[in-house]
């Protein structure tokens, strides 16, 4: 990715990536995004004659962002890239690579916060109950394998045994109940192990961004789905390499987030609902909690948001839904 950069700049990229992963404990996805932005910045700087990190200036960073803007980068992308520049500049200054923290005063465009799409409660209920009647993504034919690539589940249902078909149906119900019933991220739900589930207290432990753990409660419908899955579904799909994973793919490996997204989208389409993703279920869970009277900080903890500002978007969703209902129903609207 950064082979074309001068050697000192390449070394800085590698060291910065290591700092993000080991010191800041950022996820692999976040590290890749930061590194891609940094390579773009340093490539721009190199084209302007910069061969050492010490030669990086605020004007160079600003011209890089201006170039991104003229090529059509969205405000959210510009804000993220400005954040990358500030983080790198501060790190490089602490490491002695930059004489000054040149990007400390760098302003970034405030991203427009679009309100997330959420399902109505009756739509969410229809979606999570749909797998009890119809598996949206049938299991594959052929011998079982512990690997579960995103394309592993797509063969005609007629080629699979009735027990496997039923197991996939129970798995799908468990997945949907957990996503909507807890509001966890798709990566978090796929990472749940058997030992993370406390059935006595109906609480599941998940690992969120930055490796932070939190305990999230789930309700009786999810408990019933869990009981059915553990008794009649998981034993059918499990293989020796399944280990302790709670949710399994049809070939026995840990359920992959990409497959989980296809399952959610498939069941939403089968139920005649708008295009729906696992994150839309997370949005729906948060909105329905607040509309039901939950405290904003309690919802923040449930969702694993590090900042309350991230959770406040759902209060705007609730207000917009109320306003829409008012406009539709009130004679003086």
Secondary structure as GFF3:
##gff-version 3
##sequence-region A 1 333
A	DSSP	alpha_helix	7	22	.	.	.	ID=ss1
A	DSSP	alpha_helix	28	47	.	.	.	ID=ss2
A	DSSP	three_ten_helix	53	55	.	.	.	ID=ss3
A	DSSP	alpha_helix	58	70	.	.	.	ID=ss4
A	DSSP	alpha_helix	75	94	.	.	.	ID=ss5
A	DSSP	alpha_helix	121	130	.	.	.	ID=ss6
A	DSSP	three_ten_helix	157	159	.	.	.	ID=ss7
A	DSSP	alpha_helix	162	182	.	.	.	ID=ss8
A	DSSP	alpha_helix	186	190	.	.	.	ID=ss9
A	DSSP	three_ten_helix	194	196	.	.	.	ID=ss10
A	DSSP	beta_strand	197	198	.	.	.	ID=ss11
A	DSSP	beta_strand	203	207	.	.	.	ID=ss12
A	DSSP	three_ten_helix	209	211	.	.	.	ID=ss13
A	DSSP	beta_strand	213	217	.	.	.	ID=ss14
A	DSSP	alpha_helix	220	228	.	.	.	ID=ss15
A	DSSP	pi_helix	229	233	.	.	.	ID=ss16
A	DSSP	alpha_helix	234	237	.	.	.	ID=ss17
A	DSSP	three_ten_helix	240	242	.	.	.	ID=ss18
A	DSSP	alpha_helix	257	270	.	.	.	ID=ss19
A	DSSP	alpha_helix	278	291	.	.	.	ID=ss20
A	DSSP	alpha_helix	296	303	.	.	.	ID=ss21
A	DSSP	alpha_helix	308	329	.	.	.	ID=ss22
###
